[in-house]
């Protein structure tokens, strides 16, 4: 079983950037497809980005395409989410998640079996 810990969240002004990290322990990250999700206050958790086991394929939600980029460094057991041109609608708790079954990432919460505790991202206008 893998354990996930997110970091890198914080308060940023609109137009700014943040880089989130998700550090894994307990099992090699290369055996998991990975995803980033976010949950705004009072709203459901939604898919942001996903990456395949060795990083060969990625997918991003339409709302973040061109602004966010997911990547991974399996040697460091870490997944990243680079977030640029942030706007207040990006505010929320960001979670990384691991899927130990599939090679490629899905957008569905139910396919991810391990989650981190989340990191808060707040974008001020």
Secondary structure, DSSP 8 states (H G I E B T S, - for coil): --EEEEE--EEEETT--EEEEEEEESS-GGGSEEEEEEE-TTS-EEEEEEE-TTSS-EEE-TTTTTTEEEEEEGGGTEEEEEE-S--GGG-EEEEEEEESS-SS--S-GGG--EE---EEEEEE-
